[in-house]
Amino acid sequence: MIRAFTAIVFLVFTGLQAAVAQQGQEEGVWVQIEAQPTLRQAQDRAQAYSDVLADVNGFRLSSGWYAIVLGPYLRSDAEQVLRVYRAEGQIPRDSFLAFSRSLGPQFWPIGANVLNQPAVVTPVPQPAEPEQPEIVHRDEPEDETPAEARQSERLLTQQERKALQLALQAAGFYNAAIDGAFGPGTRRSMADWQIYNGYEATGVLTTLQRKRLMDDYNEPLTSVGMERYADRDAGIEMQLPMGVIRFDRHEAPFAHFESTSDLGARVLLISQKGDEATLRGLYEVMQSLEIVPLDGPRSRSKTGFVLEGQGNGIVSHTEARLENGEIKGFTLVWPEGDEARRARVLAAMKASFRRLDGVLPDTAGAQAEQQIDLLAGLRIRKPRLSRSGFFAAPDGAVLTVAEATTGCSRITIDDRFDAEVAKLDDQLGVALLRPTKALVPMSVAQLGTAEPRISSEVAVSGYSYEGALGAPTLTFGKVSDVRGLNGEDAMSRLDLEAQAGDAGGPVLDENGSVVGILLSRPSKGKSLPQNVSLAADAEALAGLLADAGLHAEPAQAEHEISPDELNNRASEMTVLVSCWD
């Protein structure tokens, strides 16, 4: 009986059966939450789940493993069960939908048989020994005798023979060449598979057994509705997981396929005219998108590229190739924790990719809503936070606030250059960064040697809006005190209205000398007036540089400079420091 999953049933976790009109006409859909290699392990896990969840069932799979599932439900109810239970953390993140046709004999609840399959034999406890495959003797008649099986096997094509070897390999029974030749190695693997699945070990699969093997092998693809899809506008035909995505729109150079399930899978088809320069530009652009995480291998040639990334809950694969003035390819975005199924889907997409005539015009999707943080409808990756900094040494070392370096998987200077923390002063709230590659600054800060005068004018150079304006701005103010709020000698207090992004920027006097670094506003326990800012003084910064083996460049003879010169000097030394997840 297919179970209808309603809000009331879900909240009270009852196990009542619901009659549905589609019974007998619609296949039951299940939520597979776990699989175990032995019956004893599977029964223990099924009991544990049954203590906290309703609708727990267990079935043997054709691979010999034992699946623990919830259901059966209607398709829409199964999707809701999967979504809600996963969101609440009651089932693993890699749980997925399964179908009755992929399930064998039932082992849980003990004695139940909702699919009318032969029963699973419960193992008798034995002394501790290496586990052996459990043999289940089936009462069902064989569809062919061994002689008939050999005869039907001779009718298989070379490709069908290779497919069987691939399926045996995926199930863990075969590790030799995929050559379509059924030699001794293939025969042994077929016999092992038969033993694991309760059949007589003849080494020759019957038509029924071949079907079971291939159904189990293809179940990951079946579960996501893999089917051939042709986009005539993009000029691409390939297998796509249409059970979990749908076509949404064309927005050059992409055909967008959005998720239709809690799985969160997404696909892009890439299609545009171009040359090597266009391909290179696309390679750079793709790496700026949220759907291509930073961690992962990259490779590029004159005619193509491959981008892989993993992080922030997703795994992404992009590949594109230039042929005859046309760039075509695809991106697959898949959730982390479902690697076995993702690998099968990706392999099917790669193997089936075929170019058709035509490419997407540059005007495709031109009427789509424009946003500064979107590119062709895709969100551009943004840092968790950005602060200011400034060059403090000729080798490109940068002083910034400690806040800009906390909990970052990656730190960049001006969004282009990777950097590492060379020195950190948590008490002062200042960090020293070194670029990972050689960097020659246009201008280096000259640290003032004299204490600034109270009420003297100063300016802070910083990225007030965390890089949105593309260049630093000057914020003017005055020195209120040459000590911190608690009398700290290494700090000063400014009468200056700064933004969060200004933190880490140099504080300059009228001569263009750097007399301090603007500190981050307190985040806990204090709320300063908007016009009150704090700065670490130049002497403390010089000490931090010295501890790192660097020599601070002292200020030249004092002489007042023009506002334009002050602005130019500040812009050349100020950088944007970004912290990325």
C-alpha positions as CSV (number, residue, x, y, z in Angstrom):
1,M,0.0,0.0,0.0
2,I,1.4,3.4,-0.9
3,R,1.5,5.7,2.0
4,A,0.1,9.2,1.7
5,F,2.3,11.6,3.7
6,T,0.2,14.4,5.3
7,A,1.1,17.2,7.7
8,I,-0.8,15.5,10.5
9,V,0.7,12.1,10.0
10,F,4.2,13.7,9.9
11,L,3.8,15.7,13.1
12,V,2.6,12.8,15.2
13,F,4.7,10.1,13.4
14,T,1.9,7.6,13.0
15,G,2.1,4.6,10.9
16,L,-1.4,4.5,9.5
17,Q,-1.9,3.4,5.9
18,A,-3.7,5.8,3.6
19,A,-5.7,4.6,0.7
20,V,-4.9,6.4,-2.5
21,A,-6.7,6.4,-5.9
22,Q,-3.5,5.6,-7.7
23,Q,-2.8,2.4,-5.8
24,G,-1.9,-0.3,-8.2
25,Q,-1.3,2.2,-11.0
26,E,1.5,4.3,-9.5
27,E,4.7,2.7,-8.3
28,G,5.5,3.3,-4.6
29,V,8.3,5.8,-3.9
30,W,10.6,5.4,-1.0
31,V,13.2,7.6,0.8
32,Q,16.4,5.5,1.1
33,I,18.3,6.7,4.1
34,E,21.1,4.1,4.6
35,A,22.5,0.8,3.3
36,Q,24.5,-1.8,5.2
37,P,26.7,-4.7,3.9
38,T,25.3,-7.3,6.3
39,L,21.8,-8.2,7.4
40,R,22.6,-8.1,11.1
41,Q,24.0,-4.5,10.8
42,A,21.0,-3.5,8.7
43,Q,18.5,-4.9,11.3
44,D,20.3,-3.0,14.1
45,R,20.2,0.3,12.2
46,A,16.5,-0.3,11.1
47,Q,15.6,-0.8,14.8
48,A,17.4,2.4,15.7
49,Y,15.6,4.4,13.1
50,S,12.2,2.8,14.0
51,D,12.6,4.1,17.6
52,V,12.4,7.7,16.3
53,L,10.8,7.6,12.8
54,A,7.6,6.2,11.3
55,D,7.3,4.1,8.1
56,V,10.8,2.4,8.5
57,N,11.2,-0.6,6.2
58,G,14.2,-2.6,5.0
59,F,14.8,-4.4,1.7
60,R,17.7,-6.4,0.2
61,L,19.2,-4.8,-2.9
62,S,20.5,-6.7,-5.9
63,S,24.0,-5.7,-5.0
64,G,23.8,-7.8,-1.8
65,W,23.6,-4.8,0.5
66,Y,20.6,-4.0,2.7
67,A,18.7,-0.7,2.3
68,I,16.8,1.1,5.0
69,V,14.0,3.1,3.6
70,L,11.0,5.2,4.6
71,G,7.6,4.7,2.9
72,P,6.1,3.9,0.6
73,Y,4.6,7.2,-0.4
74,L,3.2,9.0,-3.4
75,R,6.0,10.8,-5.3
76,S,5.0,14.3,-4.0
77,D,4.8,13.1,-0.4
78,A,8.2,11.3,-0.7
79,E,9.8,14.5,-1.8
80,Q,8.3,16.3,1.2
81,V,9.5,13.6,3.6
82,L,13.0,13.9,2.1
83,R,13.0,17.7,2.3
84,V,11.6,18.0,5.9
85,Y,13.6,15.1,7.5
86,R,16.8,16.2,5.9
87,A,16.3,19.8,7.0
88,E,15.7,18.7,10.6
89,G,18.8,16.5,10.5
90,Q,16.8,13.3,11.3
91,I,18.1,11.5,8.2
92,P,21.5,11.7,6.4
93,R,22.1,14.5,3.9
94,D,22.7,12.1,1.1
95,S,19.3,10.3,1.4
96,F,17.5,10.0,-1.9
97,L,14.3,8.8,-3.5
98,A,14.2,5.1,-4.5
99,F,11.5,3.1,-6.3
100,S,9.9,-0.3,-5.6
101,R,11.4,-1.9,-8.7
102,S,14.9,-1.4,-7.3
103,L,14.1,-3.3,-4.0
104,G,14.3,-7.0,-3.3
105,P,13.1,-9.2,-0.4
106,Q,12.0,-7.4,2.7
107,F,13.9,-7.9,6.0
108,W,12.3,-5.1,8.2
109,P,9.9,-5.1,9.9
110,I,10.6,-8.8,10.5
111,G,7.8,-10.8,8.9
112,A,6.5,-8.0,6.7
113,N,6.4,-8.5,2.9
114,V,4.7,-5.4,1.3
115,L,6.2,-6.1,-2.1
116,N,5.4,-9.8,-2.1
117,Q,9.0,-10.8,-2.5
118,P,10.6,-14.0,-1.1
119,A,11.7,-13.5,2.5
120,V,15.2,-12.8,3.6
121,V,16.8,-15.5,5.7
122,T,17.9,-14.1,9.1
123,P,21.5,-15.0,9.9
124,V,22.2,-17.4,12.8
125,P,24.7,-15.9,15.2
126,Q,28.1,-17.5,14.7
127,P,31.5,-17.2,16.5
128,A,33.5,-14.2,15.3
129,E,34.9,-15.1,11.9
130,P,35.5,-13.2,8.7
131,E,32.2,-12.3,7.2
132,Q,31.1,-14.4,4.3
133,P,28.4,-13.5,1.7
134,E,25.0,-14.7,2.9
135,I,23.3,-17.0,0.4
136,V,19.5,-16.7,0.1
137,H,17.8,-19.6,-1.7
138,R,15.0,-18.2,-3.8
139,D,11.8,-20.1,-4.4
140,E,11.1,-18.1,-7.6
141,P,11.6,-20.1,-10.9
142,E,14.6,-19.2,-13.0
143,D,13.6,-17.5,-16.3
144,E,16.1,-19.6,-18.2
145,T,18.1,-22.8,-17.8
146,P,22.0,-22.4,-17.9
147,A,21.9,-23.6,-21.5
148,E,19.2,-21.1,-22.4
149,A,21.2,-18.4,-20.6
150,R,24.3,-19.1,-22.7
151,Q,22.2,-19.0,-25.8
152,S,20.6,-15.6,-24.9
153,E,24.0,-14.3,-23.9
154,R,25.4,-14.9,-27.4
155,L,22.9,-12.4,-28.7
156,L,24.4,-9.6,-26.6
157,T,26.2,-6.8,-28.5
158,Q,29.8,-5.9,-27.6
159,Q,28.5,-2.7,-25.9
160,E,26.0,-4.7,-23.9
161,R,28.7,-7.0,-22.7
162,K,30.9,-4.1,-21.7
163,A,27.9,-2.6,-19.8
164,L,27.6,-5.8,-17.8
165,Q,31.3,-5.7,-16.9
166,L,30.9,-2.1,-15.8
167,A,27.9,-3.0,-13.7
168,L,29.8,-5.8,-12.0
169,Q,32.7,-3.5,-11.5
170,A,30.5,-0.8,-9.8
171,A,29.0,-3.5,-7.6
172,G,32.5,-4.6,-6.4
173,F,32.8,-8.0,-8.1
174,Y,35.0,-7.2,-11.2
175,N,38.3,-5.4,-11.4
176,A,39.7,-6.4,-14.8
177,A,39.6,-4.7,-18.3
178,I,36.2,-3.6,-19.7
179,D,36.6,-5.4,-23.0
180,G,33.3,-7.2,-23.5
181,A,35.1,-10.6,-23.4
182,F,33.5,-13.0,-20.9
183,G,36.7,-14.8,-19.9
184,P,37.5,-16.6,-16.6
185,G,37.7,-13.3,-14.6
186,T,34.3,-12.2,-15.8
187,R,32.8,-15.6,-15.2
188,R,34.1,-15.6,-11.6
189,S,32.7,-12.2,-11.0
190,M,29.3,-13.3,-12.3
191,A,29.3,-16.3,-10.0
192,D,30.2,-14.2,-7.0
193,W,27.4,-11.8,-7.9
194,Q,25.0,-14.7,-8.2
195,I,26.0,-16.0,-4.7
196,Y,25.5,-12.6,-3.2
197,N,22.0,-12.4,-4.7
198,G,20.8,-15.9,-3.8
199,Y,21.2,-17.5,-7.2
200,E,22.9,-20.7,-8.2
201,A,26.5,-19.9,-9.0
202,T,26.7,-20.9,-12.7
203,G,28.9,-18.0,-13.9
204,V,26.4,-17.3,-16.7
205,L,23.7,-14.7,-16.0
206,T,20.2,-15.3,-17.1
207,T,18.1,-12.6,-18.8
208,L,16.4,-11.9,-15.5
209,Q,19.7,-11.7,-13.6
210,R,21.2,-9.4,-16.2
211,K,18.2,-7.2,-15.9
212,R,18.5,-7.1,-12.1
213,L,22.2,-6.3,-12.3
214,M,21.7,-3.5,-14.8
215,D,18.7,-2.1,-12.9
216,D,20.8,-1.9,-9.8
217,Y,23.7,-0.3,-11.7
218,N,21.4,2.3,-13.3
219,E,19.4,3.1,-10.1
220,P,21.4,6.2,-9.4
221,L,20.5,7.5,-12.8
222,T,16.9,6.3,-12.6
223,S,16.5,8.1,-9.3
224,V,17.2,11.5,-10.9
225,G,15.3,10.8,-14.1
226,M,18.2,10.8,-16.5
227,E,17.0,11.3,-20.1
228,R,18.2,12.7,-23.4
229,Y,17.5,16.4,-23.8
230,A,18.1,18.5,-27.0
231,D,18.4,22.3,-26.8
232,R,18.1,23.3,-30.4
233,D,18.8,27.0,-29.6
234,A,22.0,26.2,-27.8
235,G,22.9,23.5,-30.3
236,I,23.5,20.8,-27.6
237,E,22.1,17.4,-27.0
238,M,23.0,15.2,-24.0
239,Q,21.7,13.2,-21.0
240,L,20.4,15.4,-18.2
241,P,18.9,14.5,-14.8
242,M,15.4,15.9,-15.7
243,G,13.8,14.3,-12.7
244,V,15.5,16.9,-10.4
245,I,15.9,19.9,-12.8
246,R,13.9,21.8,-15.4
247,F,14.7,24.3,-18.1
248,D,14.3,27.8,-16.9
249,R,15.7,30.3,-19.5
250,H,18.3,31.3,-22.0
251,E,20.6,34.1,-20.9
252,A,23.7,34.2,-23.1
253,P,26.0,32.3,-23.0
254,F,24.0,29.9,-20.8
255,A,20.9,27.8,-20.9
256,H,19.8,27.7,-17.3
257,F,18.3,24.5,-15.7
258,E,17.1,25.1,-12.1
259,S,16.4,22.6,-9.3
260,T,13.0,21.1,-8.9
261,S,13.7,19.1,-5.7
262,D,15.4,19.4,-2.4
263,L,18.5,17.9,-3.9
264,G,19.5,21.3,-5.2
265,A,21.1,20.1,-8.4
266,R,21.6,22.7,-11.2
267,V,22.9,22.5,-14.8
268,L,24.1,25.1,-17.3
269,L,24.6,24.5,-21.0
270,I,27.3,26.8,-22.4
271,S,26.9,28.0,-26.0
272,Q,28.5,31.0,-27.7
273,K,30.6,32.0,-30.7
274,G,34.2,32.8,-30.0
275,D,37.9,32.2,-30.3
276,E,40.8,31.5,-28.0
277,A,40.5,34.9,-26.3
278,T,36.8,34.3,-25.7
279,L,37.5,30.9,-24.3
280,R,40.1,32.4,-22.0
281,G,37.7,35.1,-20.8
282,L,35.0,32.5,-20.1
283,Y,37.5,30.5,-18.1
284,E,38.2,33.5,-15.9
285,V,34.6,34.5,-15.6
286,M,33.4,31.1,-14.5
287,Q,35.9,31.1,-11.6
288,S,34.3,34.3,-10.3
289,L,30.8,32.7,-9.9
290,E,29.4,31.2,-6.7
291,I,28.6,27.9,-8.4
292,V,32.3,27.3,-8.9
293,P,33.9,27.0,-5.4
294,L,37.5,28.0,-5.0
295,D,38.8,24.6,-3.9
296,G,39.4,22.2,-6.8
297,P,41.6,21.4,-9.8
298,R,41.6,23.6,-12.9
299,S,43.1,23.0,-16.3
300,R,43.1,25.0,-19.5
301,S,44.4,24.6,-23.1
302,K,44.0,26.6,-26.3
303,T,40.9,24.6,-27.2
304,G,39.2,23.9,-23.8
305,F,39.1,24.0,-20.1
306,V,37.9,22.0,-17.1
307,L,37.0,23.6,-13.7
308,E,36.1,21.6,-10.6
309,G,35.3,23.0,-7.2
310,Q,34.0,21.8,-3.9
311,G,32.8,23.9,-0.9
312,N,29.9,25.7,0.7
313,G,27.8,22.5,0.4
314,I,28.2,21.9,-3.4
315,V,30.4,20.1,-5.9
316,S,30.8,21.7,-9.3
317,H,32.1,20.5,-12.6
318,T,32.4,22.8,-15.7
319,E,34.0,21.9,-19.0
320,A,33.9,23.7,-22.4
321,R,35.6,23.3,-25.7
322,L,36.2,25.5,-28.7
323,E,35.5,23.9,-32.1
324,N,35.0,25.7,-35.5
325,G,34.5,29.1,-33.8
326,E,31.9,27.8,-31.3
327,I,32.4,27.3,-27.6
328,K,30.1,24.7,-26.1
329,G,30.1,22.8,-22.8
330,F,28.2,22.4,-19.5
331,T,28.3,22.9,-15.8
332,L,26.9,20.4,-13.3
333,V,26.2,21.6,-9.7
334,W,25.5,18.8,-7.1
335,P,25.2,18.7,-3.3
336,E,28.2,17.5,-1.3
337,G,27.7,14.0,0.3
338,D,26.2,12.3,-2.7
339,E,29.4,11.5,-4.6
340,A,28.6,8.1,-5.9
341,R,25.4,9.3,-7.6
342,R,27.1,12.6,-8.8
343,A,29.9,10.6,-10.4
344,R,27.4,8.4,-12.4
345,V,25.4,11.4,-13.5
346,L,28.5,13.3,-14.6
347,A,29.8,10.3,-16.5
348,A,26.5,9.9,-18.3
349,M,26.5,13.6,-19.2
350,K,30.0,13.5,-20.5
351,A,29.5,10.4,-22.6
352,S,26.3,11.6,-24.2
353,F,27.4,15.2,-25.0
354,R,26.8,16.0,-28.7
355,R,27.1,19.2,-30.6
356,L,24.2,20.3,-32.9
357,D,24.1,23.1,-35.3
358,G,23.8,26.7,-34.0
359,V,24.8,28.6,-30.8
360,L,22.9,31.0,-28.5
361,P,22.8,34.5,-29.8
362,D,24.5,37.2,-27.7
363,T,21.1,38.8,-27.3
364,A,19.5,35.8,-25.6
365,G,18.1,36.9,-22.3
366,A,18.9,40.6,-22.9
367,Q,15.6,41.5,-21.2
368,A,16.4,39.8,-17.9
369,E,16.6,41.9,-14.8
370,Q,20.1,43.4,-14.3
371,Q,21.9,43.3,-10.9
372,I,25.4,44.4,-10.2
373,D,26.2,41.1,-8.5
374,L,24.8,38.9,-11.2
375,L,26.5,37.8,-14.4
376,A,24.3,36.2,-17.1
377,G,21.8,35.4,-14.3
378,L,24.5,33.8,-12.1
379,R,25.5,35.2,-8.7
380,I,29.1,36.4,-8.6
381,R,31.1,35.0,-5.7
382,K,31.5,37.7,-3.0
383,P,33.9,37.7,0.0
384,R,32.5,37.2,3.5
385,L,33.8,40.6,4.4
386,S,36.2,43.2,3.0
387,R,38.3,45.7,4.8
388,S,41.1,48.2,3.9
389,G,44.8,47.8,4.2
390,F,48.0,49.6,3.0
391,F,51.4,48.7,1.7
392,A,53.9,48.8,4.5
393,A,57.1,47.5,2.8
394,P,58.6,47.4,-0.7
395,D,58.1,43.6,-0.9
396,G,54.3,44.1,-0.9
397,A,53.6,43.4,2.8
398,V,50.3,44.9,3.8
399,L,49.1,46.1,7.2
400,T,45.4,45.6,7.9
401,V,43.0,44.8,10.8
402,A,42.9,41.3,12.4
403,E,39.2,41.2,11.6
404,A,40.0,40.8,7.9
405,T,42.0,37.6,8.5
406,T,39.8,35.7,11.0
407,G,38.3,32.4,9.9
408,C,39.2,32.9,6.2
409,S,39.8,30.0,3.8
410,R,41.4,32.5,1.5
411,I,42.7,36.1,1.8
412,T,43.1,38.4,-1.2
413,I,44.6,41.8,-1.9
414,D,42.6,43.8,-4.4
415,D,40.6,40.6,-5.3
416,R,43.6,39.4,-7.4
417,F,46.5,38.5,-5.2
418,D,46.4,35.8,-2.6
419,A,48.0,36.6,0.7
420,E,48.9,34.9,4.0
421,V,49.1,36.1,7.6
422,A,52.8,36.8,8.5
423,K,52.2,38.4,11.9
424,L,49.1,38.9,14.1
425,D,48.7,41.2,17.1
426,D,45.4,40.2,18.6
427,Q,45.7,42.7,21.5
428,L,46.3,45.6,19.1
429,G,43.9,44.2,16.5
430,V,46.3,44.5,13.6
431,A,47.7,41.9,11.1
432,L,50.6,41.8,8.7
433,L,50.0,40.1,5.3
434,R,52.4,38.9,2.8
435,P,51.4,38.2,-0.9
436,T,52.0,34.6,-2.0
437,K,53.6,35.9,-5.2
438,A,55.9,38.8,-5.8
439,L,54.1,42.1,-5.7
440,V,55.6,45.6,-6.3
441,P,53.5,48.4,-4.7
442,M,53.1,51.7,-6.4
443,S,53.7,53.5,-3.1
444,V,54.7,52.4,0.4
445,A,53.5,54.1,3.6
446,Q,55.9,56.4,5.3
447,L,55.3,56.1,9.1
448,G,55.3,59.3,11.1
449,T,57.9,59.6,13.9
450,A,56.2,62.3,15.9
451,E,53.0,61.9,18.0
452,P,50.1,63.8,16.2
453,R,48.8,66.9,17.9
454,I,45.3,66.8,19.5
455,S,42.8,68.6,17.3
456,S,45.1,68.3,14.3
457,E,43.4,67.3,11.0
458,V,43.8,63.7,9.7
459,A,42.3,61.7,6.8
460,V,41.6,58.0,6.6
461,S,42.0,56.3,3.2
462,G,39.7,53.3,2.9
463,Y,37.2,51.2,1.0
464,S,34.2,52.6,2.8
465,Y,31.7,50.3,1.0
466,E,33.9,47.2,0.9
467,G,35.0,47.6,-2.7
468,A,31.6,48.6,-4.2
469,L,33.1,51.8,-5.6
470,G,36.2,50.2,-7.0
471,A,38.6,52.7,-5.4
472,P,39.4,54.0,-1.9
473,T,38.0,57.3,-0.6
474,L,39.2,59.8,1.9
475,T,37.3,60.5,5.1
476,F,38.4,63.6,7.0
477,G,38.4,64.2,10.8
478,K,40.5,65.3,13.8
479,V,42.6,63.8,16.5
480,S,40.5,63.8,19.7
481,D,43.0,62.2,22.0
482,V,46.5,60.6,21.7
483,R,45.4,57.7,23.9
484,G,42.8,55.0,23.7
485,L,39.5,54.9,25.6
486,N,41.2,53.1,28.5
487,G,44.4,55.2,28.4
488,E,46.3,52.9,26.0
489,D,49.5,54.6,24.8
490,A,49.6,52.7,21.5
491,M,46.3,54.0,20.4
492,S,44.6,57.3,19.6
493,R,41.0,58.5,19.4
494,L,39.7,60.2,16.3
495,D,36.7,62.4,15.7
496,L,35.8,60.8,12.4
497,E,32.8,59.1,10.9
498,A,34.2,55.9,9.4
499,Q,32.4,53.0,7.7
500,A,33.1,49.3,8.5
501,G,35.1,48.9,5.2
502,D,37.5,51.8,6.2
503,A,38.9,49.7,9.0
504,G,42.6,48.8,8.2
505,G,43.1,52.0,6.2
506,P,46.0,54.3,6.8
507,V,45.5,57.4,8.9
508,L,47.4,60.3,7.3
509,D,48.3,63.7,8.6
510,E,48.5,66.9,6.5
511,N,52.0,66.0,5.3
512,G,50.9,62.6,3.9
513,S,52.7,60.7,6.7
514,V,50.9,57.6,8.1
515,V,50.3,58.3,11.8
516,G,48.3,55.1,12.4
517,I,45.9,52.5,11.2
518,L,42.1,52.7,11.6
519,L,40.9,49.9,13.9
520,S,37.7,47.9,13.6
521,R,34.8,49.2,15.7
522,P,34.2,47.1,18.9
523,S,31.7,44.3,18.1
524,K,31.0,43.1,21.7
525,G,30.1,44.9,24.8
526,K,30.5,48.4,23.5
527,S,28.7,50.7,21.1
528,L,30.7,53.8,20.3
529,P,29.1,57.0,19.0
530,Q,29.2,57.2,15.1
531,N,31.8,60.0,15.1
532,V,34.2,58.1,17.5
533,S,36.9,56.0,15.9
534,L,40.1,54.3,17.2
535,A,43.5,54.0,15.6
536,A,46.7,52.1,16.5
537,D,49.6,54.6,16.3
538,A,52.6,54.5,14.0
539,E,55.1,53.5,16.7
540,A,53.1,50.3,17.4
541,L,53.0,49.6,13.7
542,A,56.7,50.0,13.4
543,G,57.2,47.6,16.2
544,L,55.0,45.0,14.5
545,L,57.0,45.3,11.3
546,A,60.3,45.0,13.2
547,D,59.0,41.7,14.8
548,A,58.4,40.4,11.3
549,G,61.9,41.3,10.2
550,L,60.8,44.4,8.2
551,H,62.0,47.9,8.4
552,A,59.4,50.7,8.5
553,E,60.0,53.5,6.0
554,P,60.2,56.8,8.0
555,A,58.4,59.9,7.0
556,Q,60.4,62.6,5.1
557,A,60.9,66.1,6.3
558,E,57.5,67.6,7.2
559,H,55.9,69.8,4.6
560,E,52.2,70.2,3.9
561,I,51.0,68.7,0.6
562,S,48.1,69.6,-1.6
563,P,44.8,67.8,-1.3
564,D,45.3,66.2,-4.8
565,E,48.7,64.9,-3.8
566,L,47.4,63.6,-0.5
567,N,44.6,61.8,-2.4
568,N,47.1,60.3,-5.0
569,R,49.5,59.1,-2.3
570,A,46.7,57.6,-0.3
571,S,45.2,55.8,-3.3
572,E,48.5,54.3,-4.4
573,M,49.2,52.7,-1.0
574,T,45.7,51.7,0.0
575,V,44.4,48.2,-0.9
576,L,41.2,46.2,-0.5
577,V,41.7,43.1,1.8
578,S,39.0,40.4,1.4
579,C,38.2,37.4,3.5
580,W,36.7,34.4,1.6
581,D,34.8,31.4,2.9
